[in-house]
Amino acid sequence: MNGLTLTKTRLFEGVWEGVLTYEGEGNYQPEIEVTHLQKPVAGVEVSEKPEGNLWVVRVPIPAEIIADGVQTFVICDKRDGEMLDSFALMSGDALSYDIRAEVTLLREELDMLKRAFRRHCLETT
């Protein structure tokens, strides 16, 4: 364990953002690498905050990487190769099999059944 903790703050306008903290001694400067399909992602920014031992990590998501399916990004410490975090983008046909899509569909069907049941109850009384 290298004392680094990466916490996601948001994904906004095609840029993943997080806060990197270091619990340790000395003047540490992080070396972060982000990969997609084991290839480095360009444009990763790590900027130090004045509070010390705190950095903002910004990972731009290249448009050419976005495609149908699940695209996974891995964020690592370059010094020891330890994985700090990861995130995934899902799009296209992969979503049709996603459980969240199924839950949304079930909710819509349940609402439809509730309306039909209420209408039936009004008509039969």
N, C-alpha and C positions, 0 to 999 in steps of 0.2 A: 504494500500500500504506500502510495507516494504522498498522501496528504492533500490531494487535489479533489475538489468536489465541484461538479458542473450541474447547475440547475437551470432548466429551461424557463425563460420568461415569456416568450411569445414567438409565433410564426406570423409575420406580417409582411405583405407586399413582396413575397418571394424570398424573404430573408428570415432564417431561423436565428433567434437570439437567446443567449443564456448568460448566466453569471458564473464565473469561475472563482473559487476561493481556495486559498492555500493555508493549511494548518501545519506550520512548521517553523523552523528557525532560519534566519538568514534572509538575504535578498534574493528571492526566487523569481526567475523570469520564465514563464511557461512557454513551451513549444508544442503547439497544437496542430494535429493533422486530421483532416476530414476526408474520408474515402467513400466512394460509391462504386460498387463492383470491383473493389480492391484497387481503384485508381484514385489519385488525389483530386480533390475538388479545389479549383482555383478561387482566389479572392477572399479567403478566410481572413477575417480581421480579429485581432486580439488587442484591445486597448485597456491600459491600466487606469484604474480609478484612483483618485487622490487618497481614499481611505486606507490604502495599503493592503496587500495580500488579496486584492479584489480586481478582477478583470471582466470586461464585457466581451463576449465572443459573438461574432456575427458571421453566419454562414450563408452566402448567397446561393440560391438553388438555380443552377443553370437551366435555361429553357430547353436545351437539347437533351437533358436528362429526363424531363417529364414525359411519361409515356403510360400506356395502359399497364395495369398491374400494380405491384407493390415495389416502390423504389426505396431502398434502405440506405441510410447514411450513418456512418460510424465515426464517432469523434474520439480520438486517442491522444494520449501524451506521447509525443515523438521520442522522448528520452528512454522510456522503458516499454513502450508499446501497450500500456494499460488502457483499456477502454474506459472512457469517462462517461459517455452517454451515446445514445443513438436515437434516430427518429426516422419515420417512414411516411411516404406519401402514397396514397392509394387512389387510383382513378380507373375509369373505364369499366370493362367487364368484371374486373376483380370485385368491384363494389356490389354487383348483383348477388354475390354469394356471401357477402358480409352479414354478420348477425345483426348489426345496427340497422341495415336496410330491411331485414326481416322484421325487426321489432317495429319499425316505422310502418311497415305494411300492415302488421297485425293491429296496431293502434287505429289505423284508418278503417280497417274492417270492423273493429270493435265499435267505433263511433257510428258506422253505418248500421250495425245491428242494433245499437241502442236507439237510434232514431226510428228504425223500423218497429222495434218493440213498443216504444212510446206511442207511435202512430196507431199500432194495433190495439193498445190498451184504450186509447181515446175512442176508437171506432167501435169497440165492443161494449162500452159502458153506457 
